Amino acid sequence: MAAYLVVETLSNEQLKLWQSVIIDAVSPVMEARDMCRGLSNKHHSRLVVIECVLESELHKKRIESRIRNMNGIPEVTWDDVENRRKEYLEWKEKILVLNTSDNWVNNVNTVLEYIKALEKEQI
């Protein structure tokens, strides 16, 4: 949760300035999600949840070939991913699910259309 506390602090400062924030995190547990909800409520901002998914075989291949070289932080293993999946909760909010193996331009357009649709719902 330490990383989420850093994210919360930085996001809070951005939101105070009326800036948009993108939190790129797994957020599998309620505490992490409550942090996002709390920021959204505190700053009267819209929480948009986009869940990125990938077919397991390709995901495993990407994890096993990734080298991040982050000093003092071990590489993520496939076992780490599988263990995280076990604790992953469903979102209460409406979410957009994107397949990250799809064309990135199409995914960006899908996200923009989704956000526009959410804006229309708020009117």
C-alpha positions in Angstrom: 0.0 0.0 0.0 3.0 2.3 0.3 3.1 2.9 -3.4 -0.7 3.8 -3.4 -0.1 6.3 -0.6 2.5 8.1 -2.8 0.1 7.9 -5.7 -2.7 9.3 -3.6 -0.5 12.3 -2.4 0.6 13.1 -5.9 -2.8 12.7 -7.4 -4.4 14.9 -4.7 -1.9 17.7 -5.5 -2.8 17.5 -9.2 -6.5 17.5 -8.6 -6.2 20.5 -6.3 -4.9 22.3 -9.4 -7.9 21.1 -11.5 -5.6 18.8 -13.5 -6.7 15.4 -14.7 -4.9 12.4 -13.2 -4.3 9.0 -14.7 -3.4 6.3 -12.1 -1.9 3.3 -13.9 -2.1 0.6 -11.3 -3.6 -2.9 -10.8 -5.6 -1.8 -7.8 -6.8 -5.3 -7.0 -8.0 -4.7 -3.4 -10.6 -2.5 -1.9 -8.2 -0.2 -0.1 -6.6 0.9 -3.4 -10.0 1.4 -5.0 -11.3 3.3 -2.0 -8.3 5.7 -2.4 -9.4 6.4 -6.0 -13.0 6.8 -5.0 -12.0 9.1 -2.1 -10.0 11.4 -4.4 -12.8 11.5 -6.9 -15.3 12.5 -4.1 -13.0 15.0 -2.4 -12.4 16.8 -5.7 -15.8 16.4 -7.3 -14.1 14.7 -10.2 -15.2 11.9 -12.4 -13.6 8.5 -11.8 -13.1 6.6 -15.0 -12.0 3.0 -14.7 -10.3 1.3 -17.6 -9.3 -2.3 -17.1 -6.6 -3.6 -19.4 -6.7 -7.3 -20.1 -4.6 -9.7 -22.1 -4.9 -13.3 -23.1 -3.0 -15.4 -20.5 -0.4 -17.0 -22.9 0.6 -13.6 -24.4 0.6 -12.0 -20.9 2.9 -14.7 -19.6 5.2 -14.3 -22.5 5.4 -10.6 -22.0 6.1 -10.9 -18.2 8.8 -13.5 -18.7 10.6 -11.4 -21.3 10.3 -8.1 -19.5 13.5 -6.6 -17.9 12.7 -3.4 -16.0 16.1 -3.0 -14.2 14.6 -1.2 -11.2 17.3 -1.2 -8.6 16.2 -3.0 -5.4 12.9 -4.1 -6.9 12.6 -7.6 -8.2 11.2 -8.4 -11.6 7.5 -9.5 -11.6 7.1 -13.2 -12.2 4.2 -15.1 -13.7 3.6 -16.5 -10.2 3.3 -12.9 -8.9 0.7 -12.2 -11.6 -1.3 -15.4 -10.8 -1.2 -14.6 -7.1 -2.4 -11.0 -7.7 -5.2 -12.4 -9.9 -6.5 -14.4 -6.9 -7.0 -11.3 -4.9 -8.5 -9.2 -7.7 -12.0 -7.9 -6.9 -14.7 -6.9 -9.4 -15.2 -3.2 -9.7 -18.5 -1.7 -8.4 -18.3 1.1 -10.9 -19.0 0.9 -14.6 -15.7 0.1 -16.3 -14.3 -0.1 -19.8 -12.4 -3.3 -20.5 -9.6 -3.0 -23.1 -7.6 -5.8 -24.7 -4.1 -4.6 -24.8 -3.2 -6.8 -27.7 -5.6 -4.8 -29.9 -4.3 -2.0 -32.0 -3.3 0.9 -29.8 -4.9 3.5 -32.0 -8.2 1.6 -31.8 -7.9 1.4 -28.1 -7.2 5.1 -27.7 -10.3 5.9 -29.8 -12.4 3.4 -27.8 -11.3 5.2 -24.6 -12.1 8.6 -26.0 -15.5 7.5 -27.1 -16.2 5.9 -23.7 -15.3 9.1 -21.9 -17.5 11.2 -24.2 -20.4 8.8 -23.6 -19.8 9.2 -19.8 -19.9 12.9 -20.2 -23.3 12.7 -21.9 -24.6 10.6 -19.1 -23.7 13.3 -16.5 -25.9 16.0 -18.3 
